[in-house]
Amino acid sequence: MRKTQTPAARKATIDDVAALAKVSIKTVSRVFNSEPNVRPTTRERVLAAAKELDYRPNLSARRLAAKRAFVIGLLYDNPQSDYIIAIQEGSLEICRQYGYQLLIHPCSDVGANLVDEVLSLKHQGIVDGFLLSQPISENEVLLGALTEQGIPHVRISQRAIGDAPRVAVDDEQAALRLTEHLIELGHHRIGFVMGHPDHGSSHDRYDGYVKAMRGAGLPIDASWVEQGTYNFESGYAAARRLLTLSPRPTAIFACNDHMAMGVLVAAHERRLEIPADLSVCGFDDTPMAHYAWPPLTTSRQPIKQVALIATEVLLKRIQGGSEGDDHFLLHSELVRRDSTGPCPEGP
């Protein structure tokens, strides 16, 4: 089918889009201003017409008319995290559907300057609202300031702090299931490497581990629990300490895949066979879990789905949508691979 063209002397206008889509000019404007109450089929027809005509609305005029920046800010503290990369991908997908842009804003300073830094983005008209990842999503001072000033924001966190919408994965339940998997394989001495202490997810996963151990009537030795920081190095250091214990754990549960990779390396250095001598599991199901040797048993988080939901809730709030109880708790999936096996000491 030949592409529809307007006269060569001029660019396509909003009138051309309205005519091709068979809607009013006002409807086209509502679509490009991401206003609510436009039927999805109508929105798709308008966007298809705009694409066919190569029509691009004037962003400056759009911002002036709507008194919005058409940008949301994603606040995070670790740009190299696979988790944050997945959040970005999901958020961008929704932003494109709504005609928004995504500002990726790292927050290395989570102290007193954080509030001023974040609020200035809104006050300068750079963003319309914020998507907050951990641990920023659990900073009560910042959350209080955003709420007090009526700035739309959505938290990626399971913890209830204030009334802002939140979207999260049930980390406690996922960790409980992973620990139960190890117990079902006959393991009783299960080491645990915690994530960063500032992240609520780390404590939720520890709670799941404790609940599973107690549910099975198993003791928890304090020496089996090591503090990590969600990176490879901390997992490696924690495993080196755990593997010097006597008797040592027969399985180690690391709070994410990066730390689990460190556990695998420490075990290989001691010439331990995985899983014949030691079972290892991680959390997140990042790409490295597939390529580890052996492939890593882990918990697959619906991270992109978290981002899709959180971003859509935020954009609806910005547009004056529902102020209801927008709290979502998603569930993980246990992924069994070759890094876990029967306890070498038998049942």
C-alpha positions as YAML, in Angstrom:
chain: A
units: angstrom
residues:
- id: 1
  name: MET
  ca: [0.00, 0.00, 0.00]
- id: 2
  name: ARG
  ca: [1.42, 3.38, -1.01]
- id: 3
  name: LYS
  ca: [2.17, 5.73, 1.85]
- id: 4
  name: THR
  ca: [-0.21, 8.70, 2.11]
- id: 5
  name: GLN
  ca: [1.54, 11.97, 1.37]
- id: 6
  name: THR
  ca: [0.68, 15.62, 1.85]
- id: 7
  name: PRO
  ca: [1.77, 18.21, -0.71]
- id: 8
  name: ALA
  ca: [5.57, 18.39, -0.93]
- id: 9
  name: ALA
  ca: [5.58, 22.10, -0.11]
- id: 10
  name: ARG
  ca: [4.48, 21.62, 3.49]
- id: 11
  name: LYS
  ca: [4.70, 19.27, 6.43]
- id: 12
  name: ALA
  ca: [1.74, 17.31, 7.72]
- id: 13
  name: THR
  ca: [-0.48, 19.20, 10.16]
- id: 14
  name: ILE
  ca: [-2.86, 18.21, 12.90]
- id: 15
  name: ASP
  ca: [-5.69, 18.78, 10.39]
- id: 16
  name: ASP
  ca: [-4.19, 16.14, 8.09]
- id: 17
  name: VAL
  ca: [-3.98, 13.63, 10.95]
- id: 18
  name: ALA
  ca: [-7.58, 14.32, 11.96]
- id: 19
  name: ALA
  ca: [-8.78, 13.88, 8.39]
- id: 20
  name: LEU
  ca: [-6.92, 10.60, 7.85]
- id: 21
  name: ALA
  ca: [-7.97, 9.17, 11.23]
- id: 22
  name: LYS
  ca: [-11.56, 10.41, 10.72]
- id: 23
  name: VAL
  ca: [-11.68, 12.17, 14.09]
- id: 24
  name: SER
  ca: [-11.86, 15.76, 15.26]
- id: 25
  name: ILE
  ca: [-8.82, 17.99, 15.69]
- id: 26
  name: LYS
  ca: [-9.65, 18.10, 19.40]
- id: 27
  name: THR
  ca: [-9.42, 14.31, 19.61]
- id: 28
  name: VAL
  ca: [-5.99, 14.34, 17.95]
- id: 29
  name: SER
  ca: [-4.89, 16.97, 20.45]
- id: 30
  name: ARG
  ca: [-6.19, 14.88, 23.35]
- id: 31
  name: VAL
  ca: [-4.25, 11.85, 22.10]
- id: 32
  name: PHE
  ca: [-0.97, 13.75, 21.81]
- id: 33
  name: ASN
  ca: [-1.50, 15.43, 25.17]
- id: 34
  name: SER
  ca: [-1.98, 11.95, 26.71]
- id: 35
  name: GLU
  ca: [-5.35, 12.94, 28.13]
- id: 36
  name: PRO
  ca: [-7.52, 10.22, 29.69]
- id: 37
  name: ASN
  ca: [-10.88, 8.99, 28.39]
- id: 38
  name: VAL
  ca: [-9.76, 8.42, 24.81]
- id: 39
  name: ARG
  ca: [-10.80, 5.01, 23.53]
- id: 40
  name: PRO
  ca: [-7.80, 2.73, 22.88]
- id: 41
  name: THR
  ca: [-8.99, 2.03, 19.33]
- id: 42
  name: THR
  ca: [-9.27, 5.76, 18.64]
- id: 43
  name: ARG
  ca: [-5.84, 6.40, 20.12]
- id: 44
  name: GLU
  ca: [-4.33, 3.68, 17.94]
- id: 45
  name: ARG
  ca: [-6.02, 5.07, 14.83]
- id: 46
  name: VAL
  ca: [-4.71, 8.57, 15.50]
- id: 47
  name: LEU
  ca: [-1.17, 7.35, 16.19]
- id: 48
  name: ALA
  ca: [-1.24, 5.19, 13.05]
- id: 49
  name: ALA
  ca: [-2.34, 8.19, 10.97]
- id: 50
  name: ALA
  ca: [0.38, 10.37, 12.48]
- id: 51
  name: LYS
  ca: [2.98, 7.72, 11.69]
- id: 52
  name: GLU
  ca: [1.77, 7.36, 8.11]
- id: 53
  name: LEU
  ca: [1.94, 11.12, 7.60]
- id: 54
  name: ASP
  ca: [5.24, 11.43, 9.49]
- id: 55
  name: TYR
  ca: [3.53, 13.98, 11.74]
- id: 56
  name: ARG
  ca: [5.37, 15.10, 14.87]
- id: 57
  name: PRO
  ca: [3.65, 17.52, 17.24]
- id: 58
  name: ASN
  ca: [5.62, 20.56, 18.36]
- id: 59
  name: LEU
  ca: [6.88, 19.53, 21.79]
- id: 60
  name: SER
  ca: [7.25, 23.09, 23.08]
- id: 61
  name: ALA
  ca: [3.72, 23.99, 22.03]
- id: 62
  name: ARG
  ca: [2.44, 20.74, 23.53]
- id: 63
  name: ARG
  ca: [4.10, 21.51, 26.86]
- id: 64
  name: LEU
  ca: [2.72, 25.04, 26.92]
- id: 65
  name: ALA
  ca: [-0.80, 23.92, 26.09]
- id: 66
  name: ALA
  ca: [-0.88, 21.13, 28.66]
- id: 67
  name: LYS
  ca: [1.31, 22.86, 31.27]
- id: 68
  name: ARG
  ca: [3.30, 19.65, 31.60]
- id: 69
  name: ALA
  ca: [6.83, 18.53, 30.72]
- id: 70
  name: PHE
  ca: [5.73, 15.13, 29.39]
- id: 71
  name: VAL
  ca: [8.71, 13.62, 31.18]
- id: 72
  name: ILE
  ca: [8.85, 11.34, 34.22]
- id: 73
  name: GLY
  ca: [11.95, 10.76, 36.32]
- id: 74
  name: LEU
  ca: [13.25, 7.33, 37.33]
- id: 75
  name: LEU
  ca: [15.28, 7.63, 40.53]
- id: 76
  name: TYR
  ca: [17.76, 4.87, 41.34]
- id: 77
  name: ASP
  ca: [21.13, 4.32, 43.03]
- id: 78
  name: ASN
  ca: [22.92, 1.64, 40.98]
- id: 79
  name: PRO
  ca: [23.17, 2.23, 37.21]
- id: 80
  name: GLN
  ca: [24.88, -1.12, 36.59]
- id: 81
  name: SER
  ca: [22.15, -3.25, 38.13]
- id: 82
  name: ASP
  ca: [20.37, -5.71, 35.81]
- id: 83
  name: TYR
  ca: [17.28, -4.96, 37.87]
- id: 84
  name: ILE
  ca: [17.37, -1.24, 37.04]
- id: 85
  name: ILE
  ca: [18.03, -1.94, 33.37]
- id: 86
  name: ALA
  ca: [14.87, -4.08, 33.26]
- id: 87
  name: ILE
  ca: [12.92, -1.34, 35.05]
- id: 88
  name: GLN
  ca: [14.10, 1.18, 32.44]
- id: 89
  name: GLU
  ca: [13.01, -1.07, 29.56]
- id: 90
  name: GLY
  ca: [9.52, -1.57, 30.96]
- id: 91
  name: SER
  ca: [9.06, 2.08, 31.85]
- id: 92
  name: LEU
  ca: [10.18, 3.26, 28.41]
- id: 93
  name: GLU
  ca: [7.65, 0.96, 26.77]
- id: 94
  name: ILE
  ca: [4.75, 2.62, 28.60]
- id: 95
  name: CYS
  ca: [6.20, 6.12, 28.20]
- id: 96
  name: ARG
  ca: [6.25, 5.71, 24.42]
- id: 97
  name: GLN
  ca: [2.61, 4.62, 24.42]
- id: 98
  name: TYR
  ca: [1.62, 7.77, 26.32]
- id: 99
  name: GLY
  ca: [3.90, 10.13, 24.40]
- id: 100
  name: TYR
  ca: [6.17, 10.70, 27.39]
- id: 101
  name: GLN
  ca: [9.93, 10.69, 27.81]
- id: 102
  name: LEU
  ca: [11.89, 9.02, 30.61]
- id: 103
  name: LEU
  ca: [14.59, 10.86, 32.54]
- id: 104
  name: ILE
  ca: [17.10, 8.43, 34.05]
- id: 105
  name: HIS
  ca: [18.35, 10.12, 37.22]
- id: 106
  name: PRO
  ca: [20.94, 8.41, 39.45]
- id: 107
  name: CYS
  ca: [20.92, 9.50, 43.09]
- id: 108
  name: SER
  ca: [24.33, 8.80, 44.58]
- id: 109
  name: ASP
  ca: [23.60, 11.06, 47.56]
- id: 110
  name: VAL
  ca: [20.79, 9.62, 49.66]
- id: 111
  name: GLY
  ca: [21.43, 12.08, 52.49]
- id: 112
  name: ALA
  ca: [20.20, 15.60, 53.22]
- id: 113
  name: ASN
  ca: [20.77, 16.87, 49.68]
- id: 114
  name: LEU
  ca: [18.53, 14.23, 48.09]
- id: 115
  name: VAL
  ca: [15.26, 16.04, 48.78]
- id: 116
  name: ASP
  ca: [16.46, 19.34, 47.27]
- id: 117
  name: GLU
  ca: [17.96, 17.50, 44.29]
- id: 118
  name: VAL
  ca: [14.73, 15.67, 43.51]
- id: 119
  name: LEU
  ca: [12.33, 18.54, 44.17]
- id: 120
  name: SER
  ca: [14.32, 20.85, 41.91]
- id: 121
  name: LEU
  ca: [13.60, 18.56, 38.95]
- id: 122
  name: LYS
  ca: [9.89, 19.19, 39.45]
- id: 123
  name: HIS
  ca: [10.14, 22.88, 40.36]
- id: 124
  name: GLN
  ca: [12.21, 23.61, 37.25]
- id: 125
  name: GLY
  ca: [9.56, 21.97, 35.09]
- id: 126
  name: ILE
  ca: [11.89, 19.16, 34.01]
- id: 127
  name: VAL
  ca: [9.60, 16.30, 35.08]
- id: 128
  name: ASP
  ca: [5.94, 15.79, 35.96]
- id: 129
  name: GLY
  ca: [6.42, 12.99, 38.48]
- id: 130
  name: PHE
  ca: [8.72, 10.28, 39.76]
- id: 131
  name: LEU
  ca: [9.18, 6.53, 39.68]
- id: 132
  name: LEU
  ca: [11.23, 5.55, 42.75]
- id: 133
  name: SER
  ca: [13.26, 2.33, 43.04]
- id: 134
  name: GLN
  ca: [14.85, 0.92, 46.20]
- id: 135
  name: PRO
  ca: [16.32, 2.21, 48.45]
- id: 136
  name: ILE
  ca: [15.11, 5.67, 47.38]
- id: 137
  name: SER
  ca: [11.52, 4.40, 47.43]
- id: 138
  name: GLU
  ca: [11.91, 3.82, 51.18]
- id: 139
  name: ASN
  ca: [13.42, 7.22, 52.07]
- id: 140
  name: GLU
  ca: [10.75, 8.58, 54.41]
- id: 141
  name: VAL
  ca: [12.04, 12.17, 54.35]
- id: 142
  name: LEU
  ca: [11.86, 12.32, 50.54]
- id: 143
  name: LEU
  ca: [8.47, 10.59, 50.45]
- id: 144
  name: GLY
  ca: [7.11, 13.07, 52.97]
- id: 145
  name: ALA
  ca: [8.32, 16.02, 50.90]
- id: 146
  name: LEU
  ca: [6.83, 14.66, 47.67]
- id: 147
  name: THR
  ca: [3.49, 14.00, 49.37]
- id: 148
  name: GLU
  ca: [3.40, 17.40, 51.09]
- id: 149
  name: GLN
  ca: [3.95, 19.19, 47.78]
- id: 150
  name: GLY
  ca: [1.48, 17.03, 45.87]
- id: 151
  name: ILE
  ca: [4.07, 15.71, 43.43]
- id: 152
  name: PRO
  ca: [2.91, 12.48, 41.72]
- id: 153
  name: HIS
  ca: [5.13, 9.51, 42.52]
- id: 154
  name: VAL
  ca: [4.97, 5.73, 42.54]
- id: 155
  name: ARG
  ca: [7.16, 3.53, 44.72]
- id: 156
  name: ILE
  ca: [8.74, 0.23, 43.71]
- id: 157
  name: SER
  ca: [8.67, -1.28, 47.17]
- id: 158
  name: GLN
  ca: [6.68, -3.78, 49.19]
- id: 159
  name: ARG
  ca: [6.86, -1.66, 52.34]
- id: 160
  name: ALA
  ca: [3.88, 0.52, 53.24]
- id: 161
  name: ILE
  ca: [5.13, 4.07, 53.80]
- id: 162
  name: GLY
  ca: [2.52, 6.79, 53.38]
- id: 163
  name: ASP
  ca: [-0.30, 6.64, 50.85]
- id: 164
  name: ALA
  ca: [1.62, 6.72, 47.55]
- id: 165
  name: PRO
  ca: [0.95, 3.89, 45.08]
- id: 166
  name: ARG
  ca: [3.45, 1.05, 45.27]
- id: 167
  name: VAL
  ca: [4.28, -1.92, 43.08]
- id: 168
  name: ALA
  ca: [6.52, -4.77, 44.17]
- id: 169
  name: VAL
  ca: [7.33, -8.46, 44.05]
- id: 170
  name: ASP
  ca: [6.57, -10.64, 47.07]
- id: 171
  name: ASP
  ca: [10.21, -11.16, 48.04]
- id: 172
  name: GLU
  ca: [9.43, -12.93, 51.30]
- id: 173
  name: GLN
  ca: [7.29, -15.58, 49.63]
- id: 174
  name: ALA
  ca: [9.86, -16.11, 46.86]
- id: 175
  name: ALA
  ca: [12.69, -16.55, 49.36]
- id: 176
  name: LEU
  ca: [10.57, -18.92, 51.43]
- id: 177
  name: ARG
  ca: [9.98, -21.09, 48.35]
- id: 178
  name: LEU
  ca: [13.68, -21.14, 47.42]
- id: 179
  name: THR
  ca: [14.62, -22.16, 50.95]
- id: 180
  name: GLU
  ca: [11.93, -24.85, 50.98]
- id: 181
  name: HIS
  ca: [13.39, -26.16, 47.72]
- id: 182
  name: LEU
  ca: [16.75, -26.63, 49.44]
- id: 183
  name: ILE
  ca: [15.11, -28.24, 52.48]
- id: 184
  name: GLU
  ca: [13.21, -30.65, 50.20]
- id: 185
  name: LEU
  ca: [16.59, -31.71, 48.80]
- id: 186
  name: GLY
  ca: [17.65, -32.71, 52.32]
- id: 187
  name: HIS
  ca: [19.71, -29.64, 53.28]
- id: 188
  name: HIS
  ca: [19.57, -28.58, 56.94]
- id: 189
  name: ARG
  ca: [22.63, -26.32, 57.19]
- id: 190
  name: ILE
  ca: [21.72, -23.57, 54.75]
- id: 191
  name: GLY
  ca: [23.91, -20.48, 54.56]
- id: 192
  name: PHE
  ca: [22.32, -17.16, 53.67]
- id: 193
  name: VAL
  ca: [23.98, -14.11, 52.07]
- id: 194
  name: MET
  ca: [21.90, -10.98, 52.66]
- id: 195
  name: GLY
  ca: [21.61, -8.13, 50.18]
- id: 196
  name: HIS
  ca: [22.31, -4.46, 50.83]
- id: 197
  name: PRO
  ca: [21.09, -3.49, 54.32]
- id: 198
  name: ASP
  ca: [19.46, -0.29, 52.99]
- id: 199
  name: HIS
  ca: [17.15, -2.25, 50.67]
- id: 200
  name: GLY
  ca: [13.87, -3.52, 52.09]
- id: 201
  name: SER
  ca: [14.00, -6.44, 49.66]
- id: 202
  name: SER
  ca: [17.07, -7.78, 51.47]
- id: 203
  name: HIS
  ca: [15.22, -7.98, 54.78]
- id: 204
  name: ASP
  ca: [12.08, -9.41, 53.16]
- id: 205
  name: ARG
  ca: [14.14, -12.22, 51.60]
- id: 206
  name: TYR
  ca: [15.82, -12.92, 54.93]
- id: 207
  name: ASP
  ca: [12.38, -13.13, 56.57]
- id: 208
  name: GLY
  ca: [11.35, -15.71, 53.96]
- id: 209
  name: TYR
  ca: [14.48, -17.76, 54.67]
- id: 210
  name: VAL
  ca: [13.82, -17.66, 58.43]
- id: 211
  name: LYS
  ca: [10.16, -18.58, 57.99]
- id: 212
  name: ALA
  ca: [11.04, -21.63, 55.87]
- id: 213
  name: MET
  ca: [13.73, -22.83, 58.29]
- id: 214
  name: ARG
  ca: [11.47, -22.45, 61.32]
- id: 215
  name: GLY
  ca: [8.56, -24.02, 59.45]
- id: 216
  name: ALA
  ca: [10.71, -27.11, 58.90]
- id: 217
  name: GLY
  ca: [11.82, -27.15, 62.54]
- id: 218
  name: LEU
  ca: [15.44, -26.40, 61.58]
- id: 219
  name: PRO
  ca: [17.83, -24.32, 63.69]
- id: 220
  name: ILE
  ca: [19.37, -21.11, 62.33]
- id: 221
  name: ASP
  ca: [22.98, -20.61, 63.36]
- id: 222
  name: ALA
  ca: [23.97, -16.92, 63.34]
- id: 223
  name: SER
  ca: [27.28, -17.90, 61.74]
- id: 224
  name: TRP
  ca: [25.40, -19.14, 58.66]
- id: 225
  name: VAL
  ca: [24.14, -15.62, 57.84]
- id: 226
  name: GLU
  ca: [26.51, -13.19, 56.11]
- id: 227
  name: GLN
  ca: [25.92, -9.57, 55.12]
- id: 228
  name: GLY
  ca: [26.35, -8.76, 51.43]
- id: 229
  name: THR
  ca: [25.72, -5.68, 49.29]
- id: 230
  name: TYR
  ca: [24.13, -7.17, 46.16]
- id: 231
  name: ASN
  ca: [27.40, -7.32, 44.20]
- id: 232
  name: PHE
  ca: [29.73, -10.13, 43.11]
- id: 233
  name: GLU
  ca: [32.53, -9.16, 45.49]
- id: 234
  name: SER
  ca: [30.37, -9.31, 48.60]
- id: 235
  name: GLY
  ca: [28.99, -12.72, 47.60]
- id: 236
  name: TYR
  ca: [32.50, -14.04, 47.04]
- id: 237
  name: ALA
  ca: [33.74, -12.71, 50.41]
- id: 238
  name: ALA
  ca: [30.69, -14.08, 52.25]
- id: 239
  name: ALA
  ca: [31.10, -17.53, 50.71]
- id: 240
  name: ARG
  ca: [34.78, -17.68, 51.62]
- id: 241
  name: ARG
  ca: [33.82, -17.13, 55.25]
- id: 242
  name: LEU
  ca: [30.91, -19.60, 55.17]
- id: 243
  name: LEU
  ca: [33.01, -22.33, 53.58]
- id: 244
  name: THR
  ca: [35.60, -22.18, 56.38]
- id: 245
  name: LEU
  ca: [33.00, -23.11, 59.01]
- id: 246
  name: SER
  ca: [33.10, -26.58, 60.55]
- id: 247
  name: PRO
  ca: [30.72, -28.07, 59.84]
- id: 248
  name: ARG
  ca: [30.09, -25.83, 56.84]
- id: 249
  name: PRO
  ca: [26.72, -25.26, 55.15]
- id: 250
  name: THR
  ca: [25.75, -27.83, 52.53]
- id: 251
  name: ALA
  ca: [23.80, -25.15, 50.63]
- id: 252
  name: ILE
  ca: [24.08, -21.38, 50.26]
- id: 253
  name: PHE
  ca: [21.22, -19.06, 49.30]
- id: 254
  name: ALA
  ca: [22.47, -15.69, 48.02]
- id: 255
  name: CYS
  ca: [20.01, -12.79, 47.86]
- id: 256
  name: ASN
  ca: [20.69, -12.10, 44.19]
- id: 257
  name: ASP
  ca: [22.38, -13.71, 41.19]
- id: 258
  name: HIS
  ca: [25.42, -11.42, 41.30]
- id: 259
  name: MET
  ca: [26.28, -12.59, 44.81]
- id: 260
  name: ALA
  ca: [25.48, -16.20, 43.90]
- id: 261
  name: MET
  ca: [28.09, -15.95, 41.14]
- id: 262
  name: GLY
  ca: [30.59, -14.92, 43.80]
- id: 263
  name: VAL
  ca: [29.58, -17.97, 45.84]
- id: 264
  name: LEU
  ca: [30.18, -20.25, 42.84]
- id: 265
  name: VAL
  ca: [33.67, -18.83, 42.29]
- id: 266
  name: ALA
  ca: [34.59, -19.24, 45.97]
- id: 267
  name: ALA
  ca: [33.34, -22.84, 45.88]
- id: 268
  name: HIS
  ca: [35.28, -23.64, 42.69]
- id: 269
  name: GLU
  ca: [38.45, -22.25, 44.30]
- id: 270
  name: ARG
  ca: [38.02, -24.78, 47.10]
- id: 271
  name: ARG
  ca: [37.53, -27.52, 44.48]
- id: 272
  name: LEU
  ca: [33.97, -28.13, 45.59]
- id: 273
  name: GLU
  ca: [31.68, -29.74, 43.02]
- id: 274
  name: ILE
  ca: [28.38, -27.96, 42.42]
- id: 275
  name: PRO
  ca: [25.89, -29.38, 43.37]
- id: 276
  name: ALA
  ca: [27.49, -32.67, 44.52]
- id: 277
  name: ASP
  ca: [29.38, -30.97, 47.39]
- id: 278
  name: LEU
  ca: [27.48, -27.69, 47.71]
- id: 279
  name: SER
  ca: [24.14, -26.41, 46.40]
- id: 280
  name: VAL
  ca: [23.88, -22.74, 45.44]
- id: 281
  name: CYS
  ca: [20.88, -20.61, 44.53]
- id: 282
  name: GLY
  ca: [20.45, -16.95, 43.67]
- id: 283
  name: PHE
  ca: [17.57, -14.54, 43.11]
- id: 284
  name: ASP
  ca: [16.28, -12.45, 40.12]
- id: 285
  name: ASP
  ca: [17.01, -14.79, 37.16]
- id: 286
  name: THR
  ca: [19.31, -12.32, 35.43]
- id: 287
  name: PRO
  ca: [21.01, -13.35, 32.14]
- id: 288
  name: MET
  ca: [24.11, -14.47, 34.06]
- id: 289
  name: ALA
  ca: [22.03, -17.16, 35.80]
- id: 290
  name: HIS
  ca: [21.70, -18.95, 32.45]
- id: 291
  name: TYR
  ca: [25.42, -18.78, 31.67]
- id: 292
  name: ALA
  ca: [26.81, -19.66, 35.10]
- id: 293
  name: TRP
  ca: [28.50, -23.02, 35.51]
- id: 294
  name: PRO
  ca: [26.48, -24.88, 36.44]
- id: 295
  name: PRO
  ca: [23.36, -22.90, 35.47]
- id: 296
  name: LEU
  ca: [21.92, -21.22, 38.55]
- id: 297
  name: THR
  ca: [18.77, -22.16, 40.42]
- id: 298
  name: THR
  ca: [17.06, -18.86, 41.17]
- id: 299
  name: SER
  ca: [13.78, -16.97, 41.50]
- id: 300
  name: ARG
  ca: [12.50, -15.27, 38.36]
- id: 301
  name: GLN
  ca: [11.15, -11.83, 39.15]
- id: 302
  name: PRO
  ca: [8.61, -10.15, 36.85]
- id: 303
  name: ILE
  ca: [10.70, -6.98, 36.89]
- id: 304
  name: LYS
  ca: [9.49, -5.64, 33.56]
- id: 305
  name: GLN
  ca: [5.88, -6.17, 34.62]
- id: 306
  name: VAL
  ca: [6.58, -4.19, 37.80]
- id: 307
  name: ALA
  ca: [7.86, -1.31, 35.65]
- id: 308
  name: LEU
  ca: [4.93, -1.49, 33.22]
- id: 309
  name: ILE
  ca: [2.37, -1.29, 36.02]
- id: 310
  name: ALA
  ca: [4.22, 1.35, 38.05]
- id: 311
  name: THR
  ca: [4.73, 3.64, 35.05]
- id: 312
  name: GLU
  ca: [1.12, 3.39, 33.91]
- id: 313
  name: VAL
  ca: [-0.15, 4.14, 37.42]
- id: 314
  name: LEU
  ca: [2.16, 7.16, 37.60]
- id: 315
  name: LEU
  ca: [1.07, 8.55, 34.22]
- id: 316
  name: LYS
  ca: [-2.60, 8.16, 35.14]
- id: 317
  name: ARG
  ca: [-1.94, 10.04, 38.37]
- id: 318
  name: ILE
  ca: [-0.18, 12.83, 36.45]
- id: 319
  name: GLN
  ca: [-3.19, 13.10, 34.14]
- id: 320
  name: GLY
  ca: [-5.54, 13.41, 37.10]
- id: 321
  name: GLY
  ca: [-6.70, 9.81, 37.07]
- id: 322
  name: SER
  ca: [-7.71, 7.50, 39.90]
- id: 323
  name: GLU
  ca: [-6.55, 8.28, 43.42]
- id: 324
  name: GLY
  ca: [-7.62, 4.84, 44.61]
- id: 325
  name: ASP
  ca: [-5.67, 2.16, 46.41]
- id: 326
  name: ASP
  ca: [-3.10, 1.47, 43.69]
- id: 327
  name: HIS
  ca: [-1.01, -1.18, 45.43]
- id: 328
  name: PHE
  ca: [0.18, -4.21, 43.45]
- id: 329
  name: LEU
  ca: [2.04, -7.28, 44.72]
- id: 330
  name: LEU
  ca: [3.40, -9.60, 42.04]
- id: 331
  name: HIS
  ca: [4.79, -13.11, 42.46]
- id: 332
  name: SER
  ca: [8.07, -14.73, 41.42]
- id: 333
  name: GLU
  ca: [8.66, -18.13, 39.84]
- id: 334
  name: LEU
  ca: [11.09, -20.74, 41.19]
- id: 335
  name: VAL
  ca: [13.50, -21.72, 38.41]
- id: 336
  name: ARG
  ca: [15.25, -25.04, 39.09]
- id: 337
  name: ARG
  ca: [18.57, -25.48, 37.33]
- id: 338
  name: ASP
  ca: [21.72, -27.53, 37.90]
- id: 339
  name: SER
  ca: [23.27, -25.62, 40.81]
- id: 340
  name: THR
  ca: [21.08, -27.33, 43.42]
- id: 341
  name: GLY
  ca: [20.91, -31.03, 44.21]
- id: 342
  name: PRO
  ca: [20.47, -33.55, 47.04]
- id: 343
  name: CYS
  ca: [22.36, -32.94, 50.27]
- id: 344
  name: PRO
  ca: [25.68, -34.86, 50.13]
- id: 345
  name: GLU
  ca: [25.14, -36.04, 53.70]
- id: 346
  name: GLY
  ca: [21.83, -37.70, 52.85]
- id: 347
  name: PRO
  ca: [18.42, -37.08, 54.44]
...
